[in-house]
Amino acid sequence: MSTNVQGHVALLLHAHIPYVRHQASEITLEERWFFEAVVDTYLPLIDMMERLIEERVPFRLTLSLSPPLLAMLEDSRLHLRLRKHLSSLCELGQREVIRLWGDEDFGPLAKLYADHYHRLKLLYDRLHGDLIAKFRSLSSTGCLEVITCAATHAFLPLVKHDATLRAQLEAAVQEFRRHFGVAPAGIWLPECGYSPALEPHLQALGLRYFVVETHAHTLARRDETANIEGLPLRTPGGACAFARDPEAGANVWSAEAGYPGDPAYREYYRDIGHDLGRDGGAEWAYLKPYVLPDGARVNTGFKYYSVTGAAADAKVPYNPARAAQKAQQDAEHFIASRVAQVRRLAERRSALGAGADAAPAEPSVIVCPYDAELFGHWWYEGHQWLEAVLRGFAARSDESVVVQTTTLGGYAAAHAPTTVAELPVSSWGRGGYAEVWLQPRSQWVTPLLHAAEDRMVLAAQKHHDPAALSSLQLRALNQAARELMLAQSSDWTFILDADTVPSYAKKRIETHLSQFHHLLNNLDKAVSDKELSTLVHALERKSPFLPELHYLIFQSSSAKQNIQHSLVRVDAFIPLKEVAVTSHTEVVQPSPSSKLRILMLAWEYPPHVIGGLARAVCDLSRQLASDGHTVHVITCEASGCLPYEVSEGVHLHRAEVLPAADSLHFLDRVFQMNMAFTDLMLGLTRQGFVFDVVHAHDWLVYYTAHIAKQQLHLPLLATIHATETGRNLGKLESPLQKRIHTLEGKLTEAADHLIVCSLSMQQEIKSLFPIPTHKISAIPNGVAFFRTSEPSRPTLHVQLTNAITATGKPQRILAFLGRLVYEKGVHTLLAAMPLVLAKFPEAKLIIAGTGPEHDALAVLAASLGDRVSFPGFLDEADKSLLLDTAEVCIFPSLYEPFGLVALEAMASGTPLIVSSVGGLSEIVSHGVNGCTCPPGDSKALAAQIIQLLDQPQYAAKLASTALRTVHSHYDWGKIGSLTIQVYEAVISKQAASISHSPHQKEIIK
């Protein structure tokens, strides 16, 4: 692959449908909007991406999923209706084949549709109807990036209150985290509606990039000498603002010149749902089961004509082969146009920045956002075109002008903008400044929404203490917040402007606002619980939307100063209570901003190191201590270490575990270790130590963690670093493995909240144990940059140095560091080495680490002679030496919950290759900050190694981006802050439950 990347194309599909769930037993027109979007757009999109990944076509695509769409995708009631809709399409397809049998023009088309809908139904059933899980899985490959949108797709520049603006964004982040386990890094601003008022909220919520309409960039106040054409801008809040590219947009969107209007493509408006049975009779009887129950005509998806021309009677039969050929031609035109565009941008910047000392120009980015529903639904061949575009860019990587696809997040991470500018209020759509949402047909809406905003903000201030409310009153306020947000959807005013189904849009606005005011009126009047309960229950059933939304999200910034408002939720929002209870029912009252007293349980801690757990616990505890929290760690004794010491602010208590007899079962030794841990922990409490929370690391400390929760009444956090099922690649065969799995389950059940290090690990936990998403937070590990130190084992240091600097000829050092266990995939690396050595005989592989697979790996390596070396376990100094010297680090794991050693390689500036599994695939983005290859594929691994050895400049570019990735995403300061948020939320939940317990209230009195 050429490294001369001069530009990127960022294709972004915005997927959104207004919330249209209805309680009627019969299918409605509005629900069919959702069904058609899934069948025509989302399922074919998934099918396309699966095909590209299976064929190993490198591509990058960004997809924004709005909270209303996510709500409908997870709705079990809509799942049943959608599957019924798919079955109906399959049935109609079979009947159409029979109806049109022998028709030369339309018969083959009927067969094409019948096969198409049958395949989509099979895909839907294979996914068990869970498209969200599939999007999660696709995003874990690095090919797809998923971002969020405002909670109800509100047009944000017209929102009146700052608190309401924050509510739309924070609820969206909250909902995204619930579905995907992590907070989104970017956002699609509805209708590209931007206002400078968004800046503090984007920054506070970690929303680092978004897209604005072209003229917002053009009119932005900035240094006029800066050449930023084709580059994003940096807003005053630090976000990356991309501009929609008008030229690429016109290729697709233009009614006059856009691709979808070509005569060869399928005509959307000629559908048998409107064409058949116009005069009643047998045709109408045939069609009636497939339109709406009241007989209203709708599109069925069976369309037999091409665009052809304007006159309806001039339409010619649709020719799929001709349309596919045209889609390929249009894709080639799009690619050529973008390449020419990139070339022009590069030439202009080169001319402006000419000079021998000029810094290399950042590659430009052409941002191409489109409504996802355009593809497949409005433009039937849209997916064919999109696939051809992605394949075309992937196939031309060796051309003189290299243009690659990218995600918005990938580009923002690799090429963070430096030009700061203040963007104006703007939008896309007619006029570019909110005209669509303020025109005469909809101008009555905004004043009503503003009045409702006023009332909601006042209600949040009035009921500032939810502990003073009954459960029913709390639900009523939460539902009022939902009704207001649903009324704010920009879809309703858009429909009013388009004059498509204005009566429906008007009814939705009026209904939501009426229900909003009715709820607050009943609260103000203090009606009977029965009356309020009936109303709240009915509305909750009608709109099971934003389940974690809490009305306090509408509090003004000043009112929030004394309330903990954490984004890392344990349950529905609960403000931090100023009460906690120790084992002696002593009442302590830490404020939300007070420092915590944390007890950690970990069976390994440096210098007792088995795997990455020790390093992660050490770095986290040191970070929390440096932030002013009191951290005590109970761990195993280590040779040469004191039973108690304070190291870099962390109180270390090393338990003396009785010597184990050789015959003692492993689980018996674990139990003895827990007995020692428990004795030490209870001894600390008897000495007067008080803890706010206990944090257990992995199943080995389960027994002590359980006692901490049951006897000391401490909130229990547990980090699951890996699972026995994962370590054994899904197979639990021995009694020991099954027992460990059981203990893992007990720990996850006992814990008030779980922390995992990656999104893939979160999905693994959910698949193994009955743990709801809201009970799991995905917080990555960080990396501490290496400090220079003397080697603890000089003899090993000399051995390692000799292995690296063998005399006689230069060495091209390849390095693996980690435990020598099967799931680390070292056997795959050894299988790749003959291919590497055939190209680079001077290459040498250093396999650093110990483990049960050592002897078997040594046998595999024997045929490679001195080209492979096993120096054993490395301390920090030896590790630093190897990472500094290695030309490439390789981690070919078959299973990897996170991959801390990969971060260490990135932090050392060493190019790396990893398997596209687990946490590794979330850390490393192929071609951006490293390389990925399929697990277990030695040939693909060899090809990646050869590429990096053959192209050192490309490798250095990846390493440079990787170093920036580490600084921006894996900083322990940020990770420590997120962890504290989880602690505080769990402490808050326990305190709230205690304050509501009558027995405990008596004790406190």
Helices and strands as residue ranges (DSSP letters): E 5-15, H 29-37, I 38-42, H 43-54, E 61-65, H 67-74, H 76-99, H 107-126, H 131-140, E 144-149, G 156-158, H 162-180, E 187-188, G 190-192, G 196-198, H 199-204, E 209-212, H 214-219, E 233-234, E 240-243, H 246-253, G 259-261, H 272-275, H 281-287, G 288-290, G 312-314, H 320-352, E 364-371, G 372-374, H 382-395, E 402-405, H 408-414, H 435-438, H 445-462, G 466-468, H 471-487, H 490-498, H 502-525, H 529-542, G 551-554, G 559-562, E 580-581, E 587-588, E 597-601, H 612-626, E 630-636, E 644-647, E 650-655, H 666-686, E 693-697, G 699-701, H 702-710, E 716-719, H 724-727, H 735-750, E 753-756, H 759-768, G 773-775, E 776-778, H 794-804, E 812-817, G 822-824, H 826-839, E 843-848, H 854-861, G 862-867, E 868-872, H 876-885, E 888-891, H 900-907, E 912-915, H 918-923, E 931-933, H 938-950, H 952-969, H 972-995, H 998-1004
